[in-house]
């Protein structure tokens, strides 16, 4: 599991070049619209949300197991 986490961190540390172009000149509203409406960006937004949900559920499940183990002692 640690290896998977390390690989994910290494991949996240590199810049993802979805398409060429400089986005530095965009306003906050234009940049937000670009990120939320472009299919390539939208895919990674959804992927990030899915990973967050899975991580939250795994953490909650782990905490419940630990709490049950404590009550049995």
Rosetta blueprint (number, residue, H / E / L):
1 X L
2 X H
3 X H
4 X H
5 X H
6 X H
7 X H
8 X H
9 X H
10 X H
11 X H
12 X H
13 X H
14 X L
15 X L
16 X L
17 X L
18 X L
19 X L
20 X L
21 X L
22 X L
23 X L
24 X L
25 X L
26 X L
27 X L
28 X H
29 X H
30 X H
31 X H
32 X H
33 X H
34 X H
35 X H
36 X H
37 X H
38 X L
39 X H
40 X H
41 X H
42 X H
43 X H
44 X H
45 X H
46 X H
47 X H
48 X H
49 X H
50 X H
51 X H
52 X H
53 X H
54 X H
55 X H
56 X H
57 X H
58 X H
59 X H
60 X H
61 X H
62 X H
63 X H
64 X H
65 X H
66 X H
67 X H
68 X H
69 X H
70 X H
71 X H
72 X H
73 X L
